[in-house]
Amino acid sequence: MGTELVEAMFSRATGAGIDPHDYHRALAGVAAPGDWAPACAAAADRHRDAPAGSAITRGDHLVLSARWSHLATLVPDAHHLDHARAADLTSEQGFSLLSAGVRRIDGRDFTGILREPNGPAVGTVIVVPGLDSSKEEFHVLADALIRRGAAVFAMDGPGQGTRLATTTLSAAYPDVISAVIDELGIERAGVVGLSLGGYYGAAAAAADPRITVAASVSGPSRLDWAHLPGPVRELMARRAGSLRAAAAFAATVDLSDSAAHVRCRLLVVDGGADVVPGVTDGALLAQRAPRGRYLRIPGGDHLVGNDQQAWLPAVADHLTGGLR
């Protein structure tokens, strides 16, 4: 069971920027699901406590520590919230060492890190995580956006990351994205959502005209609670607070009608091998959005971590191009 778990998480971890060799070394002793979080936490500690070098070297280690702490949250254990807090803290510390213009912004329903490019920004992209992800998972995408001249605000919303201790899944998440735009004080924004975050971002784009370009990666167009696999329902229940709350939340995840109101440029990415019962993929969204474009990656898994080069540059170009 432990070996299967390590293999199942490989694409997601390496897509988040973990070196494949480091991944296998760190998790070589995982024999059961209960071993996962302690092994990831030990890897996080190793990077956090690495001998001090230059500020850049120290910053890189802290960012890697944050990634490992986030991975530790993917299989819940008694220290689940501690792992989420550690990811949040070391991420902010690491990025502050790596570049100027790093700022933490907290709102009533969100927490996030704003990173600025060198020189004037072409605009700001909000990175929206999914069901069990957090702002620490998508640094690779954020880095690509920053290299192209965008400022990036990576957020945790209800039921995510550091908000886990005080919030649960919320159908109002699209309104939280609008609150982020308010707090940032910007007139227009790009939004990229990943997994369930793809739904959140598209729903926000349908309602908020300040979102002028958007992308969804492995985001659902709708969910059918009755047909979702048991592990997915259990995960949603943990994040929603109960099975009943999770079922009620799932019933709100439906872009069938609102997709027509996503009037900004929209790129929808799906992996061809990412087929989950009860989940309608992004094709419906791309078809019904007036300016939607669909990119299906043959053999791609969930979040398409197994073929990142097939979509990540295209998504980064799409978002920064739409802000210019």
C-alpha positions in Angstrom: 0.0 0.0 0.0 2.8 2.4 0.8 4.6 1.7 -2.4 1.4 2.4 -4.4 0.8 5.7 -2.5 4.4 6.8 -3.3 3.9 6.0 -7.0 0.5 7.6 -7.1 1.8 10.9 -5.6 5.0 11.0 -7.8 3.6 13.1 -10.7 2.0 15.5 -8.3 5.1 16.0 -6.2 7.5 16.4 -9.1 5.0 18.7 -10.8 5.2 20.9 -7.7 9.0 21.1 -8.1 10.3 18.2 -6.0 13.4 16.6 -7.5 12.5 13.0 -8.5 15.6 11.5 -6.9 15.0 13.4 -3.7 11.4 12.2 -3.7 12.4 8.5 -3.9 15.2 8.9 -1.3 12.9 10.7 1.2 10.0 8.2 0.8 12.0 4.9 0.4 10.8 3.8 3.9 7.1 4.5 3.3 5.4 1.0 3.8 1.9 2.2 4.8 -0.1 5.4 4.4 0.7 6.3 8.0 4.3 6.6 7.1 3.7 9.3 4.4 3.3 12.4 6.5 6.3 11.7 8.9 8.6 11.0 5.9 7.5 14.2 4.1 7.9 16.2 7.4 11.4 14.8 7.8 12.3 15.9 4.3 10.9 19.4 5.1 13.0 19.5 8.3 16.1 18.5 6.3 15.7 21.4 3.9 14.7 23.9 6.6 17.7 23.0 8.7 20.2 22.8 5.9 23.6 24.5 6.6 23.4 28.2 6.0 24.9 29.4 2.8 24.1 32.5 0.7 20.7 34.0 1.1 19.6 32.5 -2.3 20.7 29.0 -1.2 18.9 29.4 2.1 15.8 30.7 0.3 15.8 27.8 -2.1 16.0 25.3 0.8 13.1 27.0 2.6 10.9 26.9 -0.5 11.7 23.2 -0.9 10.9 22.7 2.8 7.5 24.4 2.2 6.8 22.0 -0.7 7.5 19.0 1.5 5.4 20.3 4.4 2.5 20.8 2.0 3.0 17.2 0.7 2.8 16.0 4.3 -0.8 17.4 4.4 -2.0 15.2 1.5 -2.4 12.1 3.8 -3.9 13.4 7.1 -2.2 12.6 10.4 -2.3 13.9 13.9 0.0 16.8 12.9 -1.9 17.8 9.8 -2.4 21.5 10.8 1.2 21.7 12.0 2.4 20.7 8.5 0.1 23.3 6.9 1.5 26.0 9.2 5.1 25.0 8.5 4.5 25.2 4.8 3.0 28.6 5.1 5.9 30.0 7.3 8.8 28.6 5.3 7.3 29.6 2.0 7.1 33.2 3.1 10.6 33.1 4.6 12.1 31.5 1.5 10.6 33.8 -1.1 11.5 36.9 1.0 15.1 35.8 0.8 15.0 35.0 -2.9 13.6 38.4 -4.1 12.4 41.8 -3.1 8.7 42.7 -3.4 7.4 39.7 -1.5 4.4 40.6 0.6 1.9 38.6 2.7 -1.7 39.7 2.4 -4.4 38.4 4.8 -8.1 39.0 4.2 -11.1 37.9 6.1 -11.5 34.7 4.1 -8.0 34.3 2.5 -4.3 34.3 3.0 -1.7 34.7 0.3 1.8 35.7 -0.8 2.2 38.4 -3.5 5.4 38.1 -5.5 6.5 40.8 -7.9 8.7 40.5 -11.0 11.9 42.5 -11.6 10.7 45.7 -13.3 7.1 46.9 -13.9 4.5 44.1 -13.9 2.3 43.5 -16.9 -0.5 42.7 -14.4 -1.4 40.4 -11.6 -2.3 36.7 -11.8 -4.2 35.0 -8.9 -3.3 31.3 -8.5 -6.2 29.4 -7.0 -5.5 25.9 -5.5 -7.9 23.0 -5.3 -9.6 20.6 -2.9 -6.5 19.4 -0.9 -3.9 21.7 -2.4 -2.6 25.0 -1.2 -0.6 28.1 -2.3 2.6 26.1 -1.7 1.9 23.6 -4.4 2.1 25.6 -7.6 5.4 27.5 -7.3 6.6 26.2 -10.7 3.7 27.8 -12.5 4.1 31.0 -10.4 7.8 31.1 -11.3 6.9 30.9 -15.0 4.5 33.7 -14.7 6.9 35.9 -12.9 9.6 35.3 -15.5 7.1 36.6 -18.1 6.6 39.8 -16.2 3.5 39.1 -14.1 3.0 39.7 -10.4 1.6 36.5 -8.8 -0.7 36.3 -5.8 -0.8 32.6 -4.6 -3.8 32.2 -2.2 -5.3 29.9 0.3 -9.1 30.3 0.6 -11.8 28.5 2.6 -10.7 25.0 3.6 -7.2 25.3 2.2 -3.7 25.5 3.6 -3.4 27.7 6.7 -7.2 28.4 6.5 -7.9 24.7 7.4 -7.9 25.4 11.1 -10.8 27.9 11.0 -12.7 27.3 7.7 -14.3 24.7 5.5 -15.2 24.3 1.9 -17.4 27.1 0.8 -19.7 27.7 -2.2 -18.8 31.4 -1.8 -15.2 30.8 -2.8 -15.7 32.8 -6.1 -16.7 35.8 -4.0 -13.4 35.4 -2.1 -11.5 35.7 -5.3 -13.3 39.0 -5.9 -12.3 40.1 -2.4 -8.7 39.3 -3.2 -9.0 41.7 -6.2 -10.4 44.3 -3.9 -7.6 43.9 -1.4 -4.9 44.0 -4.1 -6.4 47.3 -5.3 -6.2 46.3 -9.0 -8.6 47.1 -11.8 -8.0 43.9 -13.7 -6.6 40.5 -13.0 -5.8 37.1 -14.5 -6.9 34.0 -12.7 -5.5 30.4 -13.0 -7.2 27.6 -11.0 -6.0 24.1 -10.6 -8.2 21.1 -10.0 -11.2 22.3 -8.0 -9.6 25.7 -8.2 -10.3 25.6 -11.9 -14.0 25.6 -11.1 -13.5 28.4 -8.5 -11.6 30.6 -11.0 -14.1 30.1 -13.8 -17.1 30.8 -11.6 -15.4 34.0 -10.4 -14.6 35.0 -14.0 -18.3 34.5 -14.9 -19.3 37.0 -12.2 -16.5 39.5 -12.0 -15.6 41.6 -15.1 -12.3 42.6 -13.6 -11.0 39.1 -14.5 -9.8 39.7 -18.0 -8.0 36.4 -18.7 -8.4 33.0 -17.1 -7.1 29.4 -17.2 -8.3 26.2 -15.7 -6.1 23.1 -15.3 -7.9 19.8 -14.5 -10.8 21.8 -13.2 -14.3 20.2 -13.1 -17.3 21.7 -15.0 -19.6 19.9 -12.6 -19.7 17.2 -9.9 -22.1 14.4 -9.4 -21.9 13.4 -5.7 -23.6 10.1 -6.1 -21.0 8.9 -8.6 -17.8 10.3 -7.0 -15.4 7.6 -5.8 -15.4 6.9 -2.1 -11.9 8.4 -1.4 -12.9 11.7 -3.1 -16.1 11.9 -1.1 -14.2 11.2 2.1 -11.7 13.9 1.3 -14.4 16.4 0.5 -16.1 15.5 3.8 -12.9 16.2 5.7 -12.6 19.6 4.1 -16.3 20.4 4.3 -16.8 19.2 7.9 -19.2 16.3 7.3 -20.6 14.1 4.5 -23.8 16.1 4.4 -21.9 19.4 4.0 -19.7 17.9 1.3 -22.7 16.6 -0.7 -24.3 20.0 -0.4 -21.1 21.7 -1.6 -20.7 19.3 -4.5 -24.2 20.2 -5.7 -23.1 23.8 -6.2 -20.1 22.8 -8.4 -21.8 23.2 -11.8 -20.8 25.6 -14.7 -23.4 24.3 -17.1 -25.2 27.7 -17.2 -22.6 30.1 -15.9 -19.9 29.1 -18.5 -21.7 31.3 -21.0 -21.0 34.3 -18.8 -17.2 33.7 -18.8 -16.5 36.4 -21.4 -12.8 36.8 -20.9 -10.1 34.8 -22.8 -10.2 31.3 -21.3 -7.8 28.4 -21.7 -9.0 25.0 -20.3 -6.5 22.2 -19.9 -7.3 18.6 -19.2 -5.2 15.4 -19.0 -6.4 12.7 -21.3 -5.9 10.0 -18.7 -7.6 12.0 -15.9 -11.0 10.3 -15.9 -12.8 10.2 -12.5 -16.4 9.0 -12.1 -18.8 11.8 -11.1 -16.5 14.5 -12.5 -17.4 16.3 -15.8 -14.1 17.6 -17.1 -13.4 21.0 -18.6 -14.5 20.4 -22.1 -18.0 21.6 -21.3 -16.6 24.9 -19.9 -14.4 25.5 -22.9 -17.3 24.7 -25.3 -19.8 27.1 -23.7 -17.5 30.0 -22.8 -17.6 32.5 -25.6 -13.8 32.8 -25.8 -12.9 29.4 -24.5 -10.1 27.3 -25.9 -9.5 23.6 -25.0 -6.2 21.9 -24.7 -6.3 18.1 -24.0 -3.0 16.5 -23.2 -2.9 12.8 -24.4 -1.9 10.6 -21.5 -1.9 13.5 -19.0 -2.9 12.7 -15.4 -4.6 14.9 -12.9 -2.9 18.3 -12.9 -0.9 16.9 -15.8 2.3 16.7 -13.7 3.5 13.9 -16.0 3.7 16.2 -19.0 4.1 19.7 -17.6 5.9 21.1 -20.7 2.8 20.3 -22.8 0.7 22.9 -21.1 2.5 25.1 -18.5 4.3 27.4 -21.0 1.1 27.7 -23.0 -0.9 28.6 -19.9 1.7 31.1 -18.7 1.9 32.7 -22.2 -1.9 32.8 -22.3 -2.3 34.6 -19.0 0.5 37.1 -19.4 -0.5 37.8 -23.0 -4.1 38.5 -21.9 -2.9 41.0 -19.3 -0.8 43.1 -21.8 
